[in-house]
Amino acid sequence: LDGVRLLVVRETATQFRALSADCPHAGCLVSGIEADAFRCPCHGSRFGRDGRLLGGPADAPLASRATTYD
């Protein structure tokens, strides 16, 4: 994917959601998973499985990426 870092969430057997793994706060890799949320280890921002912002210091959600299933 040419250096694009992604989080992939399986919604159903054939549906997936892809989110940018780059935290919108400082660009750190969002890599922690806790209680159905993603966590940025650098400054503690938290994001829902749909990418929505649950807690800062980030002030924006994770960007969505288009997905297809073959």
Secondary structure, DSSP 8 states (H G I E B T S, - for coil): -TT--EEEEE-SSS-EEEEE-B-TTT--B--EEETTEEE-TTT--EEETTS-EEESS--S---EE-----
